[in-house]
Amino acid sequence: MVKSVIGFFPGAGGNRFLRYLRDQEYQTLHMSYDHLTTDQSFVHRYLMQAHYDLPQNEIILTHCMNQKHIREVLDPNVNIIILHFPIQSCLRREWILHGRDRYISQNQIVADNWNKKLECYDAIKTDQWPEVKNLEFFELLPTYIQQEVNDNFAEVIDLQANFIEQDSAMEVIRWHHNYYQKYPVDTSNCIVLRIDDDNDFCRFMHEELELYQSSVFDSAWKIITNEE
């Protein structure tokens, strides 16, 4: 039977806090503890469904910070603990630890991506170059054509690398900005921890969050949120 829900912004150390409550080690700096938590289901991360079958574990971690929504979809009588730490700092940490790599793995052009290389071939080929439909045919082309295509493709990869960080930051910020507009922070009748609270966990997370800085992320934050 679920007894408590811990709500926290991504990057705010929810998995660390669960370990803190369980008297487990949580104080290694510059590290994600997500992979050490084995009793949590990803389905609860954002509580996007209208109803959930409650798991057997007593504590649920979620990125939802709206107590009304949490109680509506889980249990009206559940105890809620909210880690209400600065959202920009939290999302910046999550992006540096996970979000950036996640976006790159899903979107980045890689050197062995044949379809993208074929797009480069079609974009630069002259009337004298033959139609190419597969890698085997491409590898039979004259060396000078292959080299020109490979050089062009390398430029595409380099160009993308210049934008990949900003694009990934924008995506992470935009998605969560929209999510927290739909489910705004509401800590009524909750236990609330803030980053400047005088306890071991908050003091530690203050130090942890300060480790993650990025002018790219902060610039994207200003664009999405219109904050100065």
Secondary structure in CASP SS format (residue, H / E / C, confidence):
PFRMAT SS
TARGET T0000
AUTHOR 0000-0000-0000
METHOD secondary structure of the structure
MODEL  1
M C 1.00
V C 1.00
K C 1.00
S E 1.00
V E 1.00
I E 1.00
G E 1.00
F E 1.00
F C 1.00
P C 1.00
G C 1.00
A C 1.00
G C 1.00
G H 1.00
N H 1.00
R H 1.00
F H 1.00
L H 1.00
R H 1.00
Y H 1.00
L H 1.00
R C 1.00
D C 1.00
Q C 1.00
E C 1.00
Y C 1.00
Q C 1.00
T C 1.00
L C 1.00
H C 1.00
M C 1.00
S C 1.00
Y C 1.00
D H 1.00
H H 1.00
L H 1.00
T C 1.00
T C 1.00
D C 1.00
Q C 1.00
S C 1.00
F H 1.00
V H 1.00
H H 1.00
R C 1.00
Y C 1.00
L C 1.00
M C 1.00
Q C 1.00
A C 1.00
H C 1.00
Y C 1.00
D C 1.00
L C 1.00
P C 1.00
Q C 1.00
N C 1.00
E C 1.00
I E 1.00
I E 1.00
L E 1.00
T E 1.00
H C 1.00
C C 1.00
M C 1.00
N E 1.00
Q H 1.00
K H 1.00
H H 1.00
I H 1.00
R H 1.00
E H 1.00
V H 1.00
L C 1.00
D C 1.00
P C 1.00
N C 1.00
V C 1.00
N E 1.00
I E 1.00
I E 1.00
I E 1.00
L E 1.00
H C 1.00
F C 1.00
P C 1.00
I H 1.00
Q H 1.00
S H 1.00
C H 1.00
L H 1.00
R H 1.00
R H 1.00
E H 1.00
W H 1.00
I H 1.00
L H 1.00
H H 1.00
G H 1.00
R H 1.00
D H 1.00
R H 1.00
Y H 1.00
I H 1.00
S H 1.00
Q H 1.00
N H 1.00
Q C 1.00
I C 1.00
V C 1.00
A C 1.00
D C 1.00
N C 1.00
W H 1.00
N H 1.00
K H 1.00
K H 1.00
L H 1.00
E H 1.00
C H 1.00
Y H 1.00
D H 1.00
A H 1.00
I H 1.00
K C 1.00
T C 1.00
D C 1.00
Q C 1.00
W C 1.00
P C 1.00
E C 1.00
V C 1.00
K C 1.00
N C 1.00
L H 1.00
E H 1.00
F H 1.00
F H 1.00
E C 1.00
L C 1.00
L C 1.00
P C 1.00
T H 1.00
Y H 1.00
I H 1.00
Q H 1.00
Q H 1.00
E H 1.00
V H 1.00
N H 1.00
D H 1.00
N H 1.00
F H 1.00
A H 1.00
E H 1.00
V H 1.00
I H 1.00
D H 1.00
L H 1.00
Q H 1.00
A H 1.00
N H 1.00
F H 1.00
I H 1.00
E H 1.00
Q H 1.00
D H 1.00
S H 1.00
A H 1.00
M H 1.00
E H 1.00
V H 1.00
I H 1.00
R H 1.00
W H 1.00
H H 1.00
H H 1.00
N H 1.00
Y H 1.00
Y H 1.00
Q H 1.00
K H 1.00
Y C 1.00
P C 1.00
V C 1.00
D E 1.00
T C 1.00
S C 1.00
N C 1.00
C C 1.00
I E 1.00
V E 1.00
L E 1.00
R C 1.00
I C 1.00
D C 1.00
D C 1.00
D C 1.00
N C 1.00
D H 1.00
F H 1.00
C H 1.00
R H 1.00
F H 1.00
M H 1.00
H H 1.00
E H 1.00
E H 1.00
L H 1.00
E H 1.00
L C 1.00
Y C 1.00
Q C 1.00
S C 1.00
S H 1.00
V H 1.00
F H 1.00
D H 1.00
S H 1.00
A H 1.00
W H 1.00
K H 1.00
I H 1.00
I H 1.00
T H 1.00
N C 1.00
E C 1.00
E C 1.00
END
